[in-house]
Amino acid sequence: MPFEFSRFGERFTRPTGAFELMDDLGRALAEDRSAVMLGGGNPGRVPAVEALLRRRLHEIAADDSALERMLERYAHPAGDLAFRSSLAALLRREYGWRVTADNVALTGGSQSAFFLLFNLFGGEGGGGERRRILLPVTPEYVGYADVGLEDGLFVSAQPAIEELPGQLFKYHPDFDRLELAADAAAVCVSRPTNPTGNVLTDAEVARLDGLARANGVPLIVDAAYGAPFPDIVFTDATPHWNENVILCLSLSKLGLPAARTGIVVAQESVVEALTRMTAVLSLAVGSVGPAIVQPALDSGEIVELSRSAIKPFYRTKALAAVDLLRRELAGVPFRVHKPEGAFFLWLWFPDLPITSAELYRRLKAAGVYVLSGHYFFPGLQEPWRHKDECLRVSYAGEDDVVARGIERLAREVRAAFGAAKP
Ligand code: PLP
């Protein structure tokens, strides 16, 4: 007989997009070695990053105090102090931001930072009122969708769509329709955006910050793929921070997802709150990521590596993937979101005769794993056909695997449209 769970237990064990996706991909990897995996959020293996990791692990293994710091001591609940100081110094050097270690909190991956932040601000307020997180542009990161301790945590908005030459398009916040309701507790955007590869412009970010500030709420910017590292950004976007902004960074997309290191840069009251929450939930934050990366913060190697190795690694892959798609899908009515960052292509098939969920199933049967776009509209209530017309494809994997996946994908899409190859 299964035991009875509490409301909390029921809430966090029910089917969620995040679990389904991770489970599906995990099983596929374990069971079918020939599966073509374009579905996950795993970073690619960048040789220069792997060389840095290897070098650091040797250095740490040979150094008593470094080994002790990495594995044998609990860190402070805000995270390793030396790492936080080095990161603050890097942000002062690179961007002139007035931050110290007291503006930096570490978490067990940025995913758990979102759990803490969204529930810190959203949910039932002191007067019993409901407070919600505004996602001003959907599609938006699926990982936000289920972290709320209560239902209905998000409210989100449809974007404006700009059609661009070369079968490209770009989403923008639709400021004409965007309003911050009285119950808004925070505004959140990922920049670059997972799943679309969109990078909001500097003007758009400044305007969202202004809107949030005018309502006395923070703007949370999820820069898991952004600057200063891993800097998978192909436009001229400027990183944005001030006391009204809560900037979330991560060591994952740089190449260290297994170290589970999330970084929050925020005003001191937010850092203090996160620190207290971490002490309750997990006593301390892991030090593996900080111990490996800290010297590269001090020397600036991490910034240089991001600019000269990581960014070009993904830019080359993005261009190749878009070229191949154009060739393979010639004659099919498709669009690609302009790849401006992160490592995904967001494909839109206007008037797709089947849903993207059905297309996902057909692709899975053909041994290709992508993600159906319908997961990526957390909080968007109104019906919108667009939600069922899109797919997310990762191009982070080995080139030949990505090429094989795109070829098979094109075959299934053609079949769905009843279009022969010209
Ligand atoms: N934010 C975005 C936009 C992501 O794509 C991801 C992971 O895919 C995360 C946050 C969470 O990353 P992590 O918890 O590994 O830092």
Boltz pocket constraint, residues with backbone or C-beta under 6 A from the ligand:
constraints:
  - pocket:
      binder: B
      contacts: [[A, 41], [A, 108], [A, 109], [A, 110], [A, 111], [A, 112], [A, 141], [A, 143], [A, 190], [A, 192], [A, 193], [A, 194], [A, 222], [A, 224], [A, 249], [A, 250], [A, 251], [A, 252], [A, 257], [A, 260], [A, 261], [A, 262]]
      max_distance: 6.0
